[in-house]
Amino acid sequence: MEAAADRVREGAPIGKSLGVAGYFPPICIHLISSGESSGELDTMLDRAAIHQERELDAILQGVVGLLGPLM
């Protein structure tokens, strides 16, 4: 993440810098890049956060669904 922050400080786009870091899913990178190019970065960051929350909730529900019968 430090390398991505350094790239942004040097003037590279945020989306591209985060994409190279490899920590974020492609949909989030796409949303961030779209927001950056359209001037709606705050809106797209909100959408990316909502998407991540939904994805995490789905994963947790799946894990709980599998572990419930085992207990």
C-alpha positions, 0 to 999 in steps of 0.5 A: 500500500505504501508503494500505491501511496507513493505512486499517487503522490507522484501523480499517478491515478488512484485507481491504477495505483491501487490496481497494481497493489493487488489488494482490491478486487477489480470491481472496486478498482473500476469504480474508483477509476471511473469516479476519478475520471468523472469527478465523482470519486466520493460517490464511487468510493461509497459504492465500492464500500457498499459492494465490499460490505455486501460481498463480505456479508454474503461470505459470512452468511455462507460460512455461518450456514456451513458451520451451523449444522456442524455445531 
